[in-house]
Amino acid sequence: MGKAEREAFIAEFDSGLLVSYGTTLKEYVEVPDELLAAPERLLPYLEQSFAYAKTLKPQQRKRKK
């Protein structure tokens, strides 16, 4: 999701950014259990996320020396 959609999601579901192994992942949100239990409600957010991901440019791979 883009920044605006991510902020709206966090506000609507009283969620937050995903924290994994002590690191906050700025472009990921925690999906609440209530939403995981209702795939039909989750689908539009997954579609938004997929559309956003398609707009990102691929990362350049670093060559091993």
C-alpha positions as CSV (number, residue, x, y, z in Angstrom):
1,M,0.0,0.0,0.0
2,G,1.1,3.5,-0.5
3,K,1.7,5.8,2.5
4,A,-1.8,7.3,2.5
5,E,-3.5,3.9,2.3
6,R,-1.2,2.5,4.9
7,E,-2.0,5.3,7.4
8,A,-5.8,4.9,6.7
9,F,-5.5,1.1,7.3
10,I,-3.7,1.6,10.6
11,A,-6.3,4.2,11.8
12,E,-9.3,2.1,10.7
13,F,-8.1,-1.2,12.3
14,D,-6.1,0.3,15.3
15,S,-3.1,-1.5,13.9
16,G,0.5,-0.6,13.5
17,L,3.6,-1.0,11.4
18,L,5.0,-4.5,11.4
19,V,7.8,-5.2,13.8
20,S,9.9,-8.3,12.9
21,Y,12.9,-9.4,15.0
22,G,13.1,-6.0,16.6
23,T,13.0,-4.1,13.4
24,T,10.1,-1.9,12.3
25,L,9.3,-2.5,8.7
26,K,8.0,0.9,7.4
27,E,6.1,-0.4,4.4
28,Y,4.3,-3.3,6.2
29,V,1.3,-3.2,8.5
30,E,0.1,-5.7,11.0
31,V,-3.1,-7.3,9.9
32,P,-5.5,-7.8,12.9
33,D,-7.0,-11.3,13.6
34,E,-10.5,-10.0,12.8
35,L,-9.5,-9.2,9.3
36,L,-7.6,-12.4,8.8
37,A,-10.8,-14.3,9.8
38,A,-12.7,-12.4,7.0
39,P,-10.9,-12.9,3.7
40,E,-13.6,-11.1,1.7
41,R,-12.8,-7.9,3.8
42,L,-9.1,-8.4,3.5
43,L,-9.1,-8.9,-0.3
44,P,-9.4,-5.1,-1.2
45,Y,-6.3,-4.3,0.9
46,L,-4.3,-7.1,-0.7
47,E,-5.3,-5.8,-4.1
48,Q,-4.2,-2.3,-3.1
49,S,-0.9,-3.7,-1.9
50,F,-0.3,-5.7,-5.0
51,A,-1.1,-2.7,-7.2
52,Y,1.4,-0.5,-5.2
53,A,4.1,-3.2,-5.4
54,K,3.8,-3.3,-9.2
55,T,4.6,0.4,-9.3
56,L,8.0,0.0,-7.5
57,K,11.2,-0.3,-9.6
58,P,13.2,-3.5,-9.2
59,Q,16.2,-3.2,-6.9
60,Q,19.6,-3.4,-8.5
61,R,21.5,-6.6,-7.5
62,K,24.9,-6.1,-6.1
63,R,27.6,-8.1,-7.9
64,K,29.9,-10.3,-5.9
65,K,33.5,-9.4,-6.4
